[in-house]
Amino acid sequence: MWYWTKVLFLIFVGAIGLWLLYEIVTFPSISSLRTENPVTTSMIEYRLSEARAENREPRKFLIWMPMDQISPNLAKAVLAGEDARFFDHHGFDWDAIQKAWDEAVKEGEKEAKEEGDYDPDDWIPPMPSFKRGASTVTQQLAKNLYLSEDRNFLRKGREAAYTYFLERNLSKKRILEIYLNVIEWGDGIYGAEAAARNYFKKSASNLTREEAAYLSAMIPSPLNVFNPAKNKKRVVRRQRAILRGMNSIQLKY
């Protein structure tokens, strides 16, 4: 009995060791982003493969722009909409995470009570979804650059590791610069310059406050929920909220 227990333990330790070795070998060279601009991302490649699988023509419109050539209005609007405490945290907004947890508990209690299945002495709250309200710009960038669309605890662990090293290796300005240049703004539209030209026929350097807030409003779901071609009223409502939030954003480069 003891022999087989020892064998199983050694197999388990070996499996963990192999997994750790794999993670180390495949870990991305995040420090290279200090000077190198990514030419593609995991998200972009996923969209391209998705289009090919659906027999659609793959689209990729991306024009890299240095941070100094992107309007400060857009930087402020994006932070107002996505991560107002960007300059004050180290990759994880613990206040937002706590808020997401509290909301999950309340929603879970409400659903359990409605279903008649709530016992305060024998009830485990659901895990929070940690949607964009708790996801910082750095976390979103980590997911965009390196991660698949799968949702599991292993992916969450990788996201946390990538977020930590992005914050450790890059300045806040560089993180925001990369983010603004690679995020999705529509079907095949990636980055601020492509978005500005597509929606406003101008460069990202010349975006007004209103235009910047409009683009920021689209970020959570540019293909569906906040796609102006499908739900313009939703985009405009979020745009108004972002315009108010922009007044409290200071760019601390």
SULURMO-V437183 format. One record per residue. N is the residue number from 1. RES is the residue in one small letter. SS is DSSP state (alpha for helix, beta for strand, coil for the rest). OMEGA is omega in degrees with one decimal (none if undefined). BURIAL is b if it has 9 or more other C-alpha atoms within 8 Angstrom, else e. Layout:
n = {N	N}
res = {RES	RES}
ss = {SS	SS}
omega = {OMEGA	OMEGA}
burial = {BURIAL	BURIAL}
This chain:
n = {1	2	3	4	5	6	7	8	9	10	11	12	13	14	15	16	17	18	19	20	21	22	23	24	25	26	27	28	29	30	31	32	33	34	35	36	37	38	39	40	41	42	43	44	45	46	47	48	49	50	51	52	53	54	55	56	57	58	59	60	61	62	63	64	65	66	67	68	69	70	71	72	73	74	75	76	77	78	79	80	81	82	83	84	85	86	87	88	89	90	91	92	93	94	95	96	97	98	99	100	101	102	103	104	105	106	107	108	109	110	111	112	113	114	115	116	117	118	119	120	121	122	123	124	125	126	127	128	129	130	131	132	133	134	135	136	137	138	139	140	141	142	143	144	145	146	147	148	149	150	151	152	153	154	155	156	157	158	159	160	161	162	163	164	165	166	167	168	169	170	171	172	173	174	175	176	177	178	179	180	181	182	183	184	185	186	187	188	189	190	191	192	193	194	195	196	197	198	199	200	201	202	203	204	205	206	207	208	209	210	211	212	213	214	215	216	217	218	219	220	221	222	223	224	225	226	227	228	229	230	231	232	233	234	235	236	237	238	239	240	241	242	243	244	245	246	247	248	249	250	251	252	253}
res = {m	w	y	w	t	k	v	l	f	l	i	f	v	g	a	i	g	l	w	l	l	y	e	i	v	t	f	p	s	i	s	s	l	r	t	e	n	p	v	t	t	s	m	i	e	y	r	l	s	e	a	r	a	e	n	r	e	p	r	k	f	l	i	w	m	p	m	d	q	i	s	p	n	l	a	k	a	v	l	a	g	e	d	a	r	f	f	d	h	h	g	f	d	w	d	a	i	q	k	a	w	d	e	a	v	k	e	g	e	k	e	a	k	e	e	g	d	y	d	p	d	d	w	i	p	p	m	p	s	f	k	r	g	a	s	t	v	t	q	q	l	a	k	n	l	y	l	s	e	d	r	n	f	l	r	k	g	r	e	a	a	y	t	y	f	l	e	r	n	l	s	k	k	r	i	l	e	i	y	l	n	v	i	e	w	g	d	g	i	y	g	a	e	a	a	a	r	n	y	f	k	k	s	a	s	n	l	t	r	e	e	a	a	y	l	s	a	m	i	p	s	p	l	n	v	f	n	p	a	k	n	k	k	r	v	v	r	r	q	r	a	i	l	r	g	m	n	s	i	q	l	k	y}
ss = {coil	alpha	alpha	alpha	alpha	alpha	alpha	alpha	alpha	alpha	alpha	alpha	alpha	alpha	alpha	alpha	alpha	alpha	alpha	alpha	alpha	alpha	alpha	alpha	alpha	alpha	coil	coil	coil	alpha	alpha	alpha	alpha	alpha	coil	coil	coil	coil	coil	coil	coil	alpha	alpha	alpha	alpha	alpha	alpha	alpha	alpha	alpha	alpha	alpha	alpha	coil	coil	coil	coil	coil	coil	coil	beta	beta	coil	coil	coil	coil	alpha	alpha	alpha	coil	coil	alpha	alpha	alpha	alpha	alpha	alpha	alpha	alpha	alpha	alpha	alpha	coil	coil	coil	alpha	alpha	alpha	coil	coil	coil	coil	coil	alpha	alpha	alpha	alpha	alpha	alpha	alpha	alpha	alpha	alpha	alpha	alpha	alpha	alpha	alpha	alpha	alpha	alpha	alpha	alpha	alpha	coil	coil	coil	coil	coil	coil	coil	coil	coil	coil	coil	coil	coil	coil	coil	coil	coil	alpha	alpha	alpha	coil	coil	alpha	alpha	alpha	alpha	alpha	alpha	alpha	alpha	alpha	alpha	coil	coil	coil	coil	coil	coil	alpha	alpha	alpha	alpha	alpha	alpha	alpha	alpha	alpha	alpha	alpha	alpha	alpha	alpha	alpha	alpha	alpha	coil	coil	alpha	alpha	alpha	alpha	alpha	alpha	alpha	alpha	alpha	alpha	alpha	coil	beta	coil	coil	coil	coil	beta	beta	coil	alpha	alpha	alpha	alpha	alpha	alpha	alpha	alpha	alpha	coil	coil	coil	alpha	alpha	alpha	coil	coil	alpha	alpha	alpha	alpha	alpha	alpha	alpha	alpha	alpha	alpha	alpha	alpha	alpha	coil	coil	coil	coil	coil	coil	alpha	alpha	alpha	alpha	alpha	alpha	alpha	alpha	alpha	alpha	alpha	alpha	alpha	alpha	alpha	alpha	alpha	alpha	alpha	coil	coil	coil	coil	coil	coil	coil}
omega = {-179.6	-179.9	-177.6	175.4	179.3	179.2	179.6	178.5	-180.0	176.8	179.7	179.6	179.0	179.0	177.7	179.4	178.2	178.7	178.8	178.1	178.1	-179.7	179.8	-177.8	-175.9	-178.1	-176.5	179.0	-175.2	-179.1	179.9	-179.9	176.5	-176.0	-177.4	177.1	178.6	-179.7	175.4	178.5	176.5	178.8	-179.8	-179.6	177.1	179.2	179.5	179.5	177.7	179.4	179.4	-179.7	-179.5	179.4	172.7	178.8	178.2	-178.8	176.1	178.1	-177.5	176.5	-176.3	177.2	175.2	-177.4	-178.1	177.8	173.2	-176.7	173.6	177.2	-179.0	178.3	179.9	-178.6	-179.8	178.6	177.7	-177.5	-171.0	-170.1	-174.4	-179.4	-175.7	-176.1	-175.3	179.7	-179.3	176.8	-178.5	178.8	-173.4	176.9	179.3	177.8	177.7	178.9	178.5	178.1	179.9	179.8	178.4	178.6	-179.8	180.0	179.4	178.4	-179.1	-179.6	-179.4	179.5	179.5	-179.3	-179.8	-175.3	-176.7	174.9	-175.4	179.9	-177.2	-176.4	179.1	-179.2	178.8	175.0	177.9	-178.5	-178.2	177.0	-168.0	-179.6	179.7	-176.7	-177.4	176.0	-179.5	176.8	178.3	178.7	178.1	179.3	-177.5	-175.4	-162.4	-167.2	177.5	179.1	178.2	179.3	177.9	-176.4	177.6	178.0	178.6	178.2	177.3	178.5	179.7	-180.0	-179.8	178.8	179.8	-176.0	173.0	-179.9	-177.8	-172.8	-174.5	174.5	177.3	179.9	-178.8	176.9	-179.0	178.4	179.7	179.7	-177.1	-178.0	-175.6	-175.5	-175.2	178.1	-179.5	-177.8	179.5	-177.3	-175.2	175.5	-173.3	-176.3	178.4	180.0	-179.3	-179.7	-177.8	-174.1	-175.0	177.2	178.3	178.3	177.7	179.9	-174.3	-178.5	175.8	176.8	-177.0	179.6	178.7	179.4	178.5	178.3	178.8	-178.9	-176.7	-166.8	-176.6	-177.5	-174.0	180.0	-173.7	-171.5	-178.8	172.5	-175.8	178.2	-179.0	-173.8	-175.7	-179.1	177.2	179.4	-178.5	178.2	179.4	176.7	-179.1	178.7	-179.7	177.4	177.2	-178.4	-178.4	-177.3	-177.4	-178.5	174.2	179.6	-174.0	179.5	none}
burial = {e	e	e	e	e	e	e	e	e	e	e	e	e	e	e	e	e	e	e	e	e	e	e	e	e	e	e	e	e	b	e	e	b	b	e	e	e	e	e	e	b	b	b	b	b	b	b	b	b	e	b	b	e	e	e	e	e	b	e	b	e	b	b	e	b	e	e	e	e	b	b	e	b	b	b	b	b	b	b	b	b	b	b	e	e	b	e	e	e	e	b	e	b	e	e	b	b	e	b	b	b	e	b	b	b	e	e	b	b	e	e	b	b	e	e	e	e	b	e	e	e	e	e	e	e	e	e	b	e	b	e	e	b	b	b	b	b	b	b	b	b	b	b	b	b	b	b	e	e	e	e	e	e	e	b	b	e	e	b	b	e	b	b	b	b	b	b	e	b	b	e	b	e	b	b	b	b	b	b	b	b	b	b	b	b	b	e	b	b	b	b	b	b	b	b	b	b	e	e	e	e	e	b	b	e	e	b	e	b	e	b	b	b	b	b	b	b	b	b	e	b	b	b	e	b	b	b	b	e	e	b	b	e	b	b	b	e	b	b	b	e	b	b	e	b	b	e	e	b	e	e	e	e}
